[in-house]
Amino acid sequence: MRLLVRRTSCICSDIVEQLPLAQSTVSQHLKVLKEAGLIRGDVDGPRVCYCVEPRALRRLKSLVGGL
C-alpha cells in the first residue's frame, strides 16, 4: 500500500521490483486489495496499472485508528 500511496499509479512489474516477493505473490495480494476496494486496477494493454482508492483508504485509516 505504501508504494501505491506514493505514486499516482503503479504497474505490477514496478511493484514486484520493489518487494522481496515473487510476482505471483504480489499479484495475489493486489487481487485481494482490489476485491476489498482499497485499490483500483486499470488495464493498459498487457499491463494492469494499480492505484489507491482514496475514499477507501481514508475509511480504513479511520477504522484502524479507532482500535
PDB file as gemmi writes it, atoms N, CA and C in Angstrom:
CRYST1    1.000    1.000    1.000  90.00  90.00  90.00 P 1                      
ATOM      1  N   MET A   1       0.826  -1.181   0.000  1.00  0.00           N  
ATOM      2  CA  MET A   1       0.000   0.000   0.000  1.00  0.00           C  
ATOM      3  C   MET A   1       0.877   1.253   0.000  1.00  0.00           C  
ATOM      4  N   ARG A   2       1.972   1.217   0.734  1.00  0.00           N  
ATOM      5  CA  ARG A   2       2.840   2.403   0.770  1.00  0.00           C  
ATOM      6  C   ARG A   2       3.364   2.758  -0.611  1.00  0.00           C  
ATOM      7  N   LEU A   3       3.733   1.747  -1.386  1.00  0.00           N  
ATOM      8  CA  LEU A   3       4.218   2.008  -2.742  1.00  0.00           C  
ATOM      9  C   LEU A   3       3.132   2.680  -3.576  1.00  0.00           C  
ATOM     10  N   LEU A   4       1.919   2.228  -3.457  1.00  0.00           N  
ATOM     11  CA  LEU A   4       0.830   2.797  -4.228  1.00  0.00           C  
ATOM     12  C   LEU A   4       0.444   4.187  -3.745  1.00  0.00           C  
ATOM     13  N   VAL A   5       0.527   4.426  -2.459  1.00  0.00           N  
ATOM     14  CA  VAL A   5       0.184   5.737  -1.911  1.00  0.00           C  
ATOM     15  C   VAL A   5       1.167   6.796  -2.415  1.00  0.00           C  
ATOM     16  N   ARG A   6       2.430   6.413  -2.566  1.00  0.00           N  
ATOM     17  CA  ARG A   6       3.466   7.364  -3.007  1.00  0.00           C  
ATOM     18  C   ARG A   6       3.384   7.708  -4.493  1.00  0.00           C  
ATOM     19  N   ARG A   7       2.653   6.927  -5.267  1.00  0.00           N  
ATOM     20  CA  ARG A   7       2.570   7.148  -6.711  1.00  0.00           C  
ATOM     21  C   ARG A   7       1.123   7.320  -7.136  1.00  0.00           C  
ATOM     22  N   THR A   8       0.941   7.922  -8.311  1.00  0.00           N  
ATOM     23  CA  THR A   8      -0.416   8.057  -8.830  1.00  0.00           C  
ATOM     24  C   THR A   8      -0.886   6.743  -9.445  1.00  0.00           C  
ATOM     25  N   SER A   9       0.037   5.939  -9.937  1.00  0.00           N  
ATOM     26  CA  SER A   9      -0.299   4.605 -10.432  1.00  0.00           C  
ATOM     27  C   SER A   9       0.966   3.756 -10.465  1.00  0.00           C  
ATOM     28  N   CYS A  10       0.797   2.463 -10.414  1.00  0.00           N  
ATOM     29  CA  CYS A  10       1.914   1.522 -10.460  1.00  0.00           C  
ATOM     30  C   CYS A  10       1.532   0.354 -11.345  1.00  0.00           C  
ATOM     31  N   ILE A  11       2.483  -0.119 -12.086  1.00  0.00           N  
ATOM     32  CA  ILE A  11       2.298  -1.335 -12.869  1.00  0.00           C  
ATOM     33  C   ILE A  11       2.836  -2.481 -12.024  1.00  0.00           C  
ATOM     34  N   CYS A  12       2.187  -3.606 -12.087  1.00  0.00           N  
ATOM     35  CA  CYS A  12       2.543  -4.745 -11.242  1.00  0.00           C  
ATOM     36  C   CYS A  12       4.041  -5.037 -11.264  1.00  0.00           C  
ATOM     37  N   SER A  13       4.658  -4.992 -12.429  1.00  0.00           N  
ATOM     38  CA  SER A  13       6.099  -5.290 -12.500  1.00  0.00           C  
ATOM     39  C   SER A  13       6.922  -4.261 -11.734  1.00  0.00           C  
ATOM     40  N   ASP A  14       6.465  -3.000 -11.682  1.00  0.00           N  
ATOM     41  CA  ASP A  14       7.160  -1.975 -10.891  1.00  0.00           C  
ATOM     42  C   ASP A  14       7.094  -2.316  -9.406  1.00  0.00           C  
ATOM     43  N   ILE A  15       5.951  -2.814  -8.985  1.00  0.00           N  
ATOM     44  CA  ILE A  15       5.762  -3.175  -7.578  1.00  0.00           C  
ATOM     45  C   ILE A  15       6.635  -4.375  -7.239  1.00  0.00           C  
ATOM     46  N   VAL A  16       6.672  -5.365  -8.121  1.00  0.00           N  
ATOM     47  CA  VAL A  16       7.474  -6.574  -7.899  1.00  0.00           C  
ATOM     48  C   VAL A  16       8.944  -6.222  -7.720  1.00  0.00           C  
ATOM     49  N   GLU A  17       9.436  -5.255  -8.493  1.00  0.00           N  
ATOM     50  CA  GLU A  17      10.841  -4.839  -8.397  1.00  0.00           C  
ATOM     51  C   GLU A  17      11.175  -4.254  -7.030  1.00  0.00           C  
ATOM     52  N   GLN A  18      10.188  -3.696  -6.352  1.00  0.00           N  
ATOM     53  CA  GLN A  18      10.409  -3.039  -5.061  1.00  0.00           C  
ATOM     54  C   GLN A  18      10.260  -3.965  -3.857  1.00  0.00           C  
ATOM     55  N   LEU A  19       9.738  -5.164  -4.085  1.00  0.00           N  
ATOM     56  CA  LEU A  19       9.451  -6.067  -2.975  1.00  0.00           C  
ATOM     57  C   LEU A  19      10.220  -7.375  -3.096  1.00  0.00           C  
ATOM     58  N   PRO A  20      10.552  -7.979  -1.957  1.00  0.00           N  
ATOM     59  CA  PRO A  20      11.260  -9.267  -1.976  1.00  0.00           C  
ATOM     60  C   PRO A  20      10.292 -10.447  -2.080  1.00  0.00           C  
ATOM     61  N   LEU A  21       9.324 -10.329  -3.013  1.00  0.00           N  
ATOM     62  CA  LEU A  21       8.307 -11.361  -3.182  1.00  0.00           C  
ATOM     63  C   LEU A  21       8.223 -11.765  -4.646  1.00  0.00           C  
ATOM     64  N   ALA A  22       7.747 -12.971  -4.879  1.00  0.00           N  
ATOM     65  CA  ALA A  22       7.547 -13.441  -6.244  1.00  0.00           C  
ATOM     66  C   ALA A  22       6.404 -12.666  -6.898  1.00  0.00           C  
ATOM     67  N   GLN A  23       6.446 -12.572  -8.216  1.00  0.00           N  
ATOM     68  CA  GLN A  23       5.414 -11.864  -8.968  1.00  0.00           C  
ATOM     69  C   GLN A  23       4.030 -12.434  -8.684  1.00  0.00           C  
ATOM     70  N   SER A  24       3.933 -13.752  -8.583  1.00  0.00           N  
ATOM     71  CA  SER A  24       2.635 -14.372  -8.319  1.00  0.00           C  
ATOM     72  C   SER A  24       2.090 -13.977  -6.943  1.00  0.00           C  
ATOM     73  N   THR A  25       2.971 -13.834  -5.961  1.00  0.00           N  
ATOM     74  CA  THR A  25       2.558 -13.425  -4.614  1.00  0.00           C  
ATOM     75  C   THR A  25       2.064 -11.985  -4.627  1.00  0.00           C  
ATOM     76  N   VAL A  26       2.801 -11.115  -5.308  1.00  0.00           N  
ATOM     77  CA  VAL A  26       2.393  -9.709  -5.417  1.00  0.00           C  
ATOM     78  C   VAL A  26       1.041  -9.617  -6.118  1.00  0.00           C  
ATOM     79  N   SER A  27       0.872 -10.358  -7.199  1.00  0.00           N  
ATOM     80  CA  SER A  27      -0.397 -10.347  -7.930  1.00  0.00           C  
ATOM     81  C   SER A  27      -1.554 -10.793  -7.049  1.00  0.00           C  
ATOM     82  N   GLN A  28      -1.321 -11.800  -6.238  1.00  0.00           N  
ATOM     83  CA  GLN A  28      -2.374 -12.286  -5.339  1.00  0.00           C  
ATOM     84  C   GLN A  28      -2.740 -11.228  -4.305  1.00  0.00           C  
ATOM     85  N   HIS A  29      -1.735 -10.562  -3.742  1.00  0.00           N  
ATOM     86  CA  HIS A  29      -2.016  -9.505  -2.772  1.00  0.00           C  
ATOM     87  C   HIS A  29      -2.773  -8.354  -3.422  1.00  0.00           C  
ATOM     88  N   LEU A  30      -2.376  -7.980  -4.638  1.00  0.00           N  
ATOM     89  CA  LEU A  30      -3.075  -6.911  -5.347  1.00  0.00           C  
ATOM     90  C   LEU A  30      -4.523  -7.301  -5.620  1.00  0.00           C  
ATOM     91  N   LYS A  31      -4.743  -8.552  -5.949  1.00  0.00           N  
ATOM     92  CA  LYS A  31      -6.098  -9.044  -6.191  1.00  0.00           C  
ATOM     93  C   LYS A  31      -6.955  -8.899  -4.938  1.00  0.00           C  
ATOM     94  N   VAL A  32      -6.411  -9.267  -3.792  1.00  0.00           N  
ATOM     95  CA  VAL A  32      -7.148  -9.168  -2.524  1.00  0.00           C  
ATOM     96  C   VAL A  32      -7.439  -7.707  -2.185  1.00  0.00           C  
ATOM     97  N   LEU A  33      -6.452  -6.830  -2.364  1.00  0.00           N  
ATOM     98  CA  LEU A  33      -6.657  -5.407  -2.091  1.00  0.00           C  
ATOM     99  C   LEU A  33      -7.711  -4.821  -3.025  1.00  0.00           C  
ATOM    100  N   LYS A  34      -7.709  -5.266  -4.279  1.00  0.00           N  
ATOM    101  CA  LYS A  34      -8.701  -4.791  -5.249  1.00  0.00           C  
ATOM    102  C   LYS A  34     -10.091  -5.289  -4.875  1.00  0.00           C  
ATOM    103  N   GLU A  35     -10.200  -6.550  -4.504  1.00  0.00           N  
ATOM    104  CA  GLU A  35     -11.501  -7.109  -4.090  1.00  0.00           C  
ATOM    105  C   GLU A  35     -12.037  -6.404  -2.849  1.00  0.00           C  
ATOM    106  N   ALA A  36     -11.133  -5.947  -1.978  1.00  0.00           N  
ATOM    107  CA  ALA A  36     -11.538  -5.232  -0.769  1.00  0.00           C  
ATOM    108  C   ALA A  36     -11.903  -3.777  -1.067  1.00  0.00           C  
ATOM    109  N   GLY A  37     -11.641  -3.327  -2.298  1.00  0.00           N  
ATOM    110  CA  GLY A  37     -11.978  -1.967  -2.679  1.00  0.00           C  
ATOM    111  C   GLY A  37     -10.943  -0.929  -2.302  1.00  0.00           C  
ATOM    112  N   LEU A  38      -9.780  -1.362  -1.828  1.00  0.00           N  
ATOM    113  CA  LEU A  38      -8.745  -0.417  -1.405  1.00  0.00           C  
ATOM    114  C   LEU A  38      -7.924   0.125  -2.567  1.00  0.00           C  
ATOM    115  N   ILE A  39      -7.863  -0.643  -3.658  1.00  0.00           N  
ATOM    116  CA  ILE A  39      -7.138  -0.193  -4.842  1.00  0.00           C  
ATOM    117  C   ILE A  39      -7.998  -0.427  -6.075  1.00  0.00           C  
ATOM    118  N   ARG A  40      -7.580   0.203  -7.160  1.00  0.00           N  
ATOM    119  CA  ARG A  40      -8.234   0.032  -8.454  1.00  0.00           C  
ATOM    120  C   ARG A  40      -7.170  -0.455  -9.429  1.00  0.00           C  
ATOM    121  N   GLY A  41      -7.556  -1.310 -10.347  1.00  0.00           N  
ATOM    122  CA  GLY A  41      -6.637  -1.809 -11.358  1.00  0.00           C  
ATOM    123  C   GLY A  41      -7.189  -1.525 -12.738  1.00  0.00           C  
ATOM    124  N   ASP A  42      -6.496  -0.687 -13.503  1.00  0.00           N  
ATOM    125  CA  ASP A  42      -6.924  -0.324 -14.843  1.00  0.00           C  
ATOM    126  C   ASP A  42      -6.048  -1.031 -15.866  1.00  0.00           C  
ATOM    127  N   VAL A  43      -6.668  -1.728 -16.801  1.00  0.00           N  
ATOM    128  CA  VAL A  43      -5.943  -2.467 -17.826  1.00  0.00           C  
ATOM    129  C   VAL A  43      -5.402  -1.485 -18.855  1.00  0.00           C  
ATOM    130  N   ASP A  44      -4.103  -1.620 -19.134  1.00  0.00           N  
ATOM    131  CA  ASP A  44      -3.423  -0.789 -20.130  1.00  0.00           C  
ATOM    132  C   ASP A  44      -2.651  -1.727 -21.041  1.00  0.00           C  
ATOM    133  N   GLY A  45      -3.344  -2.259 -22.048  1.00  0.00           N  
ATOM    134  CA  GLY A  45      -2.726  -3.262 -22.917  1.00  0.00           C  
ATOM    135  C   GLY A  45      -2.470  -4.533 -22.133  1.00  0.00           C  
ATOM    136  N   PRO A  46      -1.228  -5.036 -22.170  1.00  0.00           N  
ATOM    137  CA  PRO A  46      -0.928  -6.274 -21.436  1.00  0.00           C  
ATOM    138  C   PRO A  46      -0.645  -6.040 -19.953  1.00  0.00           C  
ATOM    139  N   ARG A  47      -0.673  -4.783 -19.525  1.00  0.00           N  
ATOM    140  CA  ARG A  47      -0.341  -4.456 -18.138  1.00  0.00           C  
ATOM    141  C   ARG A  47      -1.571  -3.996 -17.376  1.00  0.00           C  
ATOM    142  N   VAL A  48      -1.470  -4.068 -16.073  1.00  0.00           N  
ATOM    143  CA  VAL A  48      -2.517  -3.518 -15.210  1.00  0.00           C  
ATOM    144  C   VAL A  48      -1.863  -2.456 -14.341  1.00  0.00           C  
ATOM    145  N   CYS A  49      -2.415  -1.247 -14.386  1.00  0.00           N  
ATOM    146  CA  CYS A  49      -1.911  -0.139 -13.579  1.00  0.00           C  
ATOM    147  C   CYS A  49      -2.789  -0.020 -12.331  1.00  0.00           C  
ATOM    148  N   TYR A  50      -2.171  -0.088 -11.184  1.00  0.00           N  
ATOM    149  CA  TYR A  50      -2.904  -0.052  -9.918  1.00  0.00           C  
ATOM    150  C   TYR A  50      -2.750   1.315  -9.262  1.00  0.00           C  
ATOM    151  N   CYS A  51      -3.789   1.755  -8.593  1.00  0.00           N  
ATOM    152  CA  CYS A  51      -3.719   2.973  -7.795  1.00  0.00           C  
ATOM    153  C   CYS A  51      -4.658   2.834  -6.594  1.00  0.00           C  
ATOM    154  N   VAL A  52      -4.436   3.657  -5.610  1.00  0.00           N  
ATOM    155  CA  VAL A  52      -5.200   3.629  -4.365  1.00  0.00           C  
ATOM    156  C   VAL A  52      -6.560   4.278  -4.584  1.00  0.00           C  
ATOM    157  N   GLU A  53      -7.570   3.742  -3.943  1.00  0.00           N  
ATOM    158  CA  GLU A  53      -8.897   4.367  -3.884  1.00  0.00           C  
ATOM    159  C   GLU A  53      -8.894   5.268  -2.654  1.00  0.00           C  
ATOM    160  N   PRO A  54      -8.771   6.581  -2.836  1.00  0.00           N  
ATOM    161  CA  PRO A  54      -8.596   7.493  -1.697  1.00  0.00           C  
ATOM    162  C   PRO A  54      -9.677   7.403  -0.626  1.00  0.00           C  
ATOM    163  N   ARG A  55     -10.941   7.319  -1.027  1.00  0.00           N  
ATOM    164  CA  ARG A  55     -12.017   7.244  -0.023  1.00  0.00           C  
ATOM    165  C   ARG A  55     -11.921   5.987   0.823  1.00  0.00           C  
ATOM    166  N   ALA A  56     -11.614   4.874   0.167  1.00  0.00           N  
ATOM    167  CA  ALA A  56     -11.482   3.606   0.890  1.00  0.00           C  
ATOM    168  C   ALA A  56     -10.292   3.654   1.840  1.00  0.00           C  
ATOM    169  N   LEU A  57      -9.205   4.282   1.415  1.00  0.00           N  
ATOM    170  CA  LEU A  57      -8.025   4.387   2.271  1.00  0.00           C  
ATOM    171  C   LEU A  57      -8.320   5.263   3.494  1.00  0.00           C  
ATOM    172  N   ARG A  58      -9.027   6.359   3.291  1.00  0.00           N  
ATOM    173  CA  ARG A  58      -9.400   7.216   4.430  1.00  0.00           C  
ATOM    174  C   ARG A  58     -10.272   6.451   5.413  1.00  0.00           C  
ATOM    175  N   ARG A  59     -11.195   5.668   4.886  1.00  0.00           N  
ATOM    176  CA  ARG A  59     -12.097   4.864   5.743  1.00  0.00           C  
ATOM    177  C   ARG A  59     -11.288   3.824   6.529  1.00  0.00           C  
ATOM    178  N   LEU A  60     -10.357   3.172   5.854  1.00  0.00           N  
ATOM    179  CA  LEU A  60      -9.503   2.180   6.529  1.00  0.00           C  
ATOM    180  C   LEU A  60      -8.702   2.836   7.640  1.00  0.00           C  
ATOM    181  N   LYS A  61      -8.105   3.993   7.360  1.00  0.00           N  
ATOM    182  CA  LYS A  61      -7.335   4.702   8.385  1.00  0.00           C  
ATOM    183  C   LYS A  61      -8.217   5.044   9.586  1.00  0.00           C  
ATOM    184  N   SER A  62      -9.433   5.469   9.312  1.00  0.00           N  
ATOM    185  CA  SER A  62     -10.358   5.811  10.383  1.00  0.00           C  
ATOM    186  C   SER A  62     -10.694   4.584  11.226  1.00  0.00           C  
ATOM    187  N   LEU A  63     -10.964   3.473  10.567  1.00  0.00           N  
ATOM    188  CA  LEU A  63     -11.309   2.250  11.283  1.00  0.00           C  
ATOM    189  C   LEU A  63     -10.130   1.736  12.111  1.00  0.00           C  
ATOM    190  N   VAL A  64      -8.947   1.724  11.533  1.00  0.00           N  
ATOM    191  CA  VAL A  64      -7.772   1.223  12.239  1.00  0.00           C  
ATOM    192  C   VAL A  64      -7.383   2.165  13.369  1.00  0.00           C  
ATOM    193  N   GLY A  65      -7.522   3.470  13.108  1.00  0.00           N  
ATOM    194  CA  GLY A  65      -7.202   4.452  14.137  1.00  0.00           C  
ATOM    195  C   GLY A  65      -8.111   4.356  15.345  1.00  0.00           C  
ATOM    196  N   GLY A  66      -9.303   3.815  15.143  1.00  0.00           N  
ATOM    197  CA  GLY A  66     -10.255   3.695  16.242  1.00  0.00           C  
ATOM    198  C   GLY A  66     -10.053   2.463  17.118  1.00  0.00           C  
ATOM    199  N   LEU A  67      -9.069   1.637  16.784  1.00  0.00           N  
ATOM    200  CA  LEU A  67      -8.830   0.435  17.590  1.00  0.00           C  
ATOM    201  C   LEU A  67      -8.136   0.754  18.892  1.00  0.00           C  
TER     202      LEU A  67                                                      
END                                                                             
